[in-house]
C-alpha cells in the first residue's frame, strides 16, 4: 500500500445494476479525490442458495424476498466490469472489486486487477483464500464477524498460497449496516496490528465519518467507506452510505489528519517559531538596579518577551553582580 492513507469509495451494489449509474458514481468519487472505487463481482448462482434469507438490514431496504433475488437484480455482468475498469483508468482512479465466488475471483485476475479485496464473508473460505493468495498480488482483507484466531488462520493460508505478508492489509470491520458506534471497537484494529504484525485499515459501516477519521489517527493505512448518489434510492446499502458531498468532506478530513500526524519529532514548527520570542519570558529588573549591585529575589522578575536571558538560568543569575545599571523591565545581561 502507498505511504498515504489509501481511500476506497465502496460503490458496492449501490449502482442498482445500472452501468450508467456506476459510471456516474466513479465520476463523483474521482471528484472527491479518492484513490479507488470498489464494486462487487459475483455469479449469483455460484455463491448464494436460491432461498438464502435476507440479513436484517437487507429486509428493511430491499423489495426482494431473499438474497438470491436481491443480488441477481443488482449484478453487473463481465462486459460491464470491463467498461468500468477502463472508465476508472480514464478517470485516474483504481478499479477494485470484491469477488464472492471462485469464478469471479479468476475473472478479476484476468481483468488485470493489481490489488484484490477479500470480503469479510470469505475470511473462512479455505479454497477461496488459497486462490486469492496464489495470485501473489497485494491483498486487502476484511475481518468483519471474525475472531482474532480466524484472522490469523486466514493470513497463514494466504501466505502459504503465495501472498507476501508485507503486501497484506487487514481491515478491521463490523458487518452490521449501519454499525452502532458502541460496536465499532477501533482498538481491535490496533490488536490486529500488534498481534499479527500486519498493516491495518478500517472498513467503515457507521453513519457519518467520525469512526474513519479516528481510525486514521490511530494508524489505519486503508479506509473504505460506502457511498451512494442518493441515500433515498432503493437498495440494501444506500442508507448506510455517504452521498457525494459527504464523501468529499471525508477525503478532505482524512488528508488533513495525515498532515496533522506529522513526523513524530517534537520540535517547534516553522509556523510557530515566530511566537517563541513573544510568548516566552526573560529575566528582567523588577526595580532599578545599580552597577555593582547583586541580582537577588527582590530586584528580579520573569516577564515577556523572551528576548533576554532565559528563566531556566535563574539560579545562575541570582547572586551575580550587575555590570551596568538596569531600569525596571529591562532584560538583564550577564
C-alpha positions as CSV (number, residue, x, y, z in Angstrom):
1,X,0.0,0.0,0.0
2,X,1.2,3.6,-0.6
3,X,2.6,5.8,2.2
4,X,-0.5,8.0,2.4
5,X,-3.9,6.6,3.5
6,X,-5.5,4.6,0.7
7,X,-9.1,5.7,0.5
8,X,-11.6,3.3,-1.1
9,X,-15.1,4.6,-2.1
10,X,-17.2,1.5,-1.8
11,X,-19.8,1.6,-4.6
12,X,-20.7,-2.0,-3.9
13,X,-24.1,-2.6,-5.5
14,X,-25.3,1.0,-5.0
15,X,-25.4,1.3,-8.8
16,X,-28.6,-0.8,-8.6
17,X,-27.5,-2.9,-11.6
18,X,-27.1,0.2,-13.9
19,X,-23.9,0.7,-15.8
20,X,-24.7,4.3,-16.3
21,X,-25.2,4.9,-12.6
22,X,-22.0,3.0,-11.8
23,X,-20.1,5.4,-14.2
24,X,-21.7,8.4,-12.5
25,X,-20.5,7.1,-9.1
26,X,-17.0,6.8,-10.5
27,X,-17.3,10.5,-11.7
28,X,-18.4,11.6,-8.2
29,X,-15.8,9.6,-6.4
30,X,-13.0,10.9,-8.6
31,X,-14.1,14.5,-7.9
32,X,-13.9,13.7,-4.2
33,X,-10.3,12.7,-4.5
34,X,-10.5,9.1,-3.6
35,X,-7.8,6.5,-4.6
36,X,-10.1,3.7,-5.7
37,X,-13.7,2.8,-6.4
38,X,-14.7,-0.7,-5.4
39,X,-17.6,-2.8,-6.8
40,X,-18.8,-6.3,-6.1
41,X,-18.3,-9.2,-8.6
42,X,-20.3,-12.4,-8.4
43,X,-22.2,-15.1,-10.2
44,X,-25.3,-15.2,-8.2
45,X,-25.9,-18.9,-8.6
46,X,-22.3,-19.7,-7.5
47,X,-22.4,-18.1,-4.1
48,X,-26.0,-17.9,-2.8
49,X,-28.5,-20.7,-2.4
50,X,-31.8,-19.7,-4.1
51,X,-33.7,-19.3,-0.9
52,X,-31.0,-17.8,1.3
53,X,-32.7,-15.3,3.7
54,X,-32.0,-11.6,3.7
55,X,-30.0,-10.0,6.5
56,X,-32.0,-7.8,8.9
57,X,-30.8,-4.5,7.3
58,X,-31.4,-6.0,3.8
59,X,-35.0,-6.8,4.7
60,X,-35.6,-3.2,5.6
61,X,-34.2,-1.8,2.4
62,X,-34.9,-4.4,-0.2
63,X,-38.1,-5.3,-2.1
64,X,-36.7,-8.8,-2.9
65,X,-37.8,-11.8,-1.0
66,X,-34.4,-13.4,-0.5
67,X,-30.7,-12.7,-1.0
68,X,-30.6,-14.5,-4.4
69,X,-33.4,-12.4,-5.9
70,X,-31.9,-9.2,-4.5
71,X,-28.4,-9.7,-5.6
72,X,-29.3,-11.1,-9.0
73,X,-31.2,-7.8,-9.7
74,X,-28.1,-5.8,-8.7
75,X,-25.5,-7.8,-10.6
76,X,-23.2,-6.3,-13.3
77,X,-22.0,-8.7,-16.0
78,X,-18.5,-9.2,-17.2
79,X,-18.9,-6.7,-20.1
80,X,-20.0,-4.0,-17.7
81,X,-16.9,-4.8,-15.5
82,X,-14.6,-4.3,-18.4
83,X,-16.2,-1.0,-19.2
84,X,-15.9,0.2,-15.6
85,X,-12.3,-1.0,-15.4
86,X,-11.4,1.1,-18.5
87,X,-13.6,4.1,-17.2
88,X,-11.7,4.1,-13.9
89,X,-8.4,4.2,-15.8
90,X,-9.6,7.3,-17.8
91,X,-10.7,8.9,-14.5
92,X,-7.3,8.2,-12.9
93,X,-8.7,6.1,-10.1
94,X,-8.1,2.5,-9.3
95,X,-10.8,-0.1,-10.1
96,X,-11.3,-2.6,-7.3
97,X,-14.0,-5.2,-6.7
98,X,-14.7,-7.9,-4.2
99,X,-15.3,-11.3,-5.7
100,X,-17.7,-13.6,-4.0
101,X,-17.0,-16.8,-5.8
102,X,-14.0,-18.5,-7.4
103,X,-15.1,-17.9,-11.0
104,X,-15.5,-14.2,-10.3
105,X,-12.1,-14.1,-8.5
106,X,-10.4,-15.6,-11.5
107,X,-12.3,-13.2,-13.8
108,X,-10.9,-10.2,-11.9
109,X,-7.4,-11.6,-12.1
110,X,-7.8,-11.9,-15.9
111,X,-9.2,-8.4,-16.0
112,X,-5.9,-7.1,-14.6
113,X,-6.6,-6.0,-11.1
114,X,-3.4,-5.0,-9.2
115,X,-5.0,-5.2,-5.8
116,X,-7.5,-7.7,-4.5
117,X,-10.1,-7.1,-1.8
118,X,-11.3,-10.1,0.2
119,X,-14.7,-9.5,1.7
120,X,-15.5,-10.5,5.3
121,X,-17.7,-13.4,4.3
122,X,-14.8,-15.1,2.5
123,X,-12.4,-15.0,5.5
124,X,-13.2,-18.6,6.4
125,X,-13.4,-19.9,2.8
126,X,-10.3,-22.0,2.5
127,X,-10.4,-22.7,-1.2
128,X,-11.1,-19.0,-2.0
129,X,-8.2,-17.9,0.2
130,X,-5.8,-20.3,-1.5
131,X,-6.9,-19.0,-4.9
132,X,-6.5,-15.3,-3.8
133,X,-3.1,-15.9,-2.3
134,X,-1.9,-17.7,-5.4
135,X,-2.2,-14.5,-7.4
136,X,0.7,-13.1,-5.4
137,X,-0.9,-9.6,-5.5
138,X,-1.4,-7.0,-2.7
139,X,-4.4,-8.0,-0.7
140,X,-6.9,-6.0,1.4
141,X,-8.6,-8.5,3.8
142,X,-11.8,-7.5,5.6
143,X,-12.3,-9.1,9.0
144,X,-15.9,-8.5,9.9
145,X,-17.6,-11.1,12.2
146,X,-14.1,-12.7,12.9
147,X,-12.2,-13.6,16.0
148,X,-8.5,-12.8,16.0
149,X,-7.7,-16.5,15.6
150,X,-9.7,-16.7,12.4
151,X,-7.8,-13.7,11.0
152,X,-4.6,-15.4,11.9
153,X,-5.6,-18.6,10.2
154,X,-6.6,-16.7,7.0
155,X,-3.3,-14.9,6.9
156,X,-1.5,-18.2,7.3
157,X,-3.4,-19.7,4.3
158,X,-2.8,-16.7,2.1
159,X,0.9,-16.6,2.8
160,X,1.2,-20.3,2.3
161,X,-0.5,-20.0,-1.0
162,X,1.9,-17.4,-2.2
163,X,1.0,-14.0,-0.9
164,X,3.6,-11.9,0.9
165,X,2.6,-10.8,4.4
166,X,4.0,-7.3,3.8
167,X,1.6,-7.0,0.9
168,X,-1.5,-7.8,3.1
169,X,-3.6,-5.1,4.9
170,X,-6.2,-6.4,7.3
171,X,-9.3,-4.3,7.6
172,X,-11.0,-4.1,11.0
173,X,-14.7,-4.2,10.1
174,X,-18.2,-4.6,11.6
175,X,-20.7,-6.0,9.1
176,X,-23.9,-4.5,10.7
177,X,-25.3,-1.8,8.4
178,X,-25.2,0.8,9.9
179,X,-22.8,-0.2,12.7
180,X,-23.7,1.2,16.1
181,X,-20.8,3.4,17.5
182,X,-20.7,1.2,20.6
183,X,-19.8,-1.8,18.4
184,X,-17.0,-0.1,16.3
185,X,-14.2,-1.2,18.7
186,X,-11.3,0.6,16.9
187,X,-8.9,-0.7,19.5
188,X,-9.3,-4.1,17.9
189,X,-7.6,-2.7,14.8
190,X,-4.6,-2.0,17.0
191,X,-4.7,-5.5,18.4
192,X,-4.6,-6.9,14.9
193,X,-1.6,-4.8,14.1
194,X,0.2,-5.7,17.3
195,X,-0.6,-9.4,17.5
196,X,-0.4,-10.4,13.8
197,X,2.3,-8.0,12.7
198,X,0.4,-6.7,9.6
199,X,-0.7,-3.4,8.2
200,X,-4.2,-2.5,9.2
201,X,-7.1,-0.4,7.9
202,X,-10.8,0.2,8.7
203,X,-13.9,-0.6,6.6
204,X,-16.5,1.8,8.0
205,X,-20.2,0.9,8.0
206,X,-21.2,3.6,10.6
207,X,-23.3,6.6,9.8
208,X,-21.1,9.6,9.4
209,X,-17.3,9.8,9.1
210,X,-16.1,10.1,12.7
211,X,-15.0,6.5,13.0
212,X,-13.0,6.6,9.8
213,X,-11.2,9.8,11.0
214,X,-10.4,8.2,14.3
215,X,-9.1,5.1,12.6
216,X,-6.7,7.3,10.5
217,X,-5.5,9.0,13.7
218,X,-4.8,5.5,15.2
219,X,-2.7,4.4,12.2
220,X,-5.1,2.9,9.6
221,X,-3.4,2.7,6.2
222,X,-6.6,2.0,4.3
223,X,-10.1,3.5,4.7
224,X,-13.1,2.0,3.0
225,X,-16.5,3.7,3.1
226,X,-19.7,3.0,1.2
227,X,-21.1,5.8,-0.9
228,X,-24.2,6.5,-3.0
229,X,-25.5,9.1,-5.2
230,X,-28.7,9.3,-3.1
231,X,-29.5,7.7,0.2
232,X,-33.2,7.5,-0.6
233,X,-32.7,5.1,-3.5
234,X,-34.0,1.6,-3.2
235,X,-31.4,-1.0,-2.3
236,X,-29.7,-2.6,0.7
237,X,-26.7,-0.3,1.3
238,X,-27.8,3.2,0.4
239,X,-28.9,4.3,3.9
240,X,-25.5,3.5,5.5
241,X,-23.6,5.2,2.7
242,X,-22.2,8.7,2.2
243,X,-23.5,11.0,-0.5
244,X,-21.0,12.8,-2.8
245,X,-20.7,15.9,-0.6
246,X,-20.1,13.8,2.5
247,X,-17.5,11.7,0.7
248,X,-15.7,14.8,-0.4
249,X,-15.7,16.0,3.3
250,X,-14.3,12.7,4.4
251,X,-11.5,12.7,1.9
252,X,-10.6,16.3,2.8
253,X,-10.7,15.4,6.5
254,X,-8.5,12.3,6.1
255,X,-5.9,14.3,4.2
256,X,-5.9,17.0,6.9
257,X,-5.4,14.4,9.6
258,X,-2.5,12.9,7.7
259,X,-0.9,16.4,7.7
260,X,-1.7,16.8,11.4
261,X,0.0,13.5,12.3
262,X,3.4,14.9,11.3
263,X,6.8,13.2,11.6
264,X,6.7,12.4,15.3
265,X,9.7,14.6,16.1
266,X,8.9,17.1,19.0
267,X,10.3,20.4,17.8
268,X,8.9,23.9,17.2
269,X,7.1,24.0,13.8
270,X,8.0,26.5,11.2
271,X,4.7,28.4,11.7
272,X,5.1,28.8,15.5
273,X,8.8,29.7,15.7
274,X,7.9,33.4,15.3
275,X,5.9,33.1,18.6
276,X,8.8,31.9,20.7
277,X,10.1,35.4,21.4
278,X,6.7,36.9,22.2
279,X,5.3,34.0,24.2
280,X,8.3,33.0,26.4
281,X,9.8,35.2,29.1
282,X,13.2,36.7,30.1
283,X,14.7,37.7,33.4
284,X,14.2,41.4,33.9
285,X,14.8,44.0,36.5
286,X,11.8,44.5,38.9
287,X,13.3,47.6,40.3
288,X,16.2,49.9,39.4
289,X,19.5,48.0,39.7
290,X,22.7,49.9,40.0
291,X,26.0,48.8,38.5
292,X,27.8,46.7,41.1
293,X,24.6,45.6,42.9
294,X,23.9,41.8,43.3
295,X,21.0,40.3,41.5
296,X,18.5,38.9,44.0
297,X,14.9,37.8,44.5
298,X,14.0,41.4,45.4
299,X,15.2,43.1,42.2
300,X,14.4,40.5,39.5
301,X,11.3,39.3,37.8
302,X,10.3,37.0,34.9
303,X,8.3,38.7,32.1
304,X,7.6,38.6,28.4
305,X,9.1,38.9,25.8
306,X,11.7,36.1,25.6
307,X,14.4,38.1,24.0
308,X,16.8,38.1,27.0
309,X,18.3,35.6,29.5
310,X,16.1,32.5,29.8
311,X,14.3,32.0,33.2
312,X,15.8,28.5,33.1
313,X,19.1,30.3,34.1
314,X,17.5,31.8,37.2
315,X,19.9,30.0,39.6
316,X,22.8,31.1,37.6
317,X,21.8,34.8,37.7
318,X,20.9,35.0,41.4
319,X,24.0,36.4,43.2
320,X,25.8,37.7,40.1
321,X,26.9,41.3,40.1
322,X,25.3,43.8,37.7
323,X,27.9,45.1,35.2
324,X,25.7,48.1,34.4
325,X,22.6,49.9,35.5
326,X,19.3,48.3,34.7
327,X,15.9,50.0,34.7
328,X,12.6,48.4,35.6
329,X,11.5,45.8,33.0
330,X,14.9,46.0,31.3
331,X,16.2,42.5,30.4
332,X,19.3,41.7,32.5
333,X,22.6,40.7,30.9
334,X,25.4,38.7,32.4
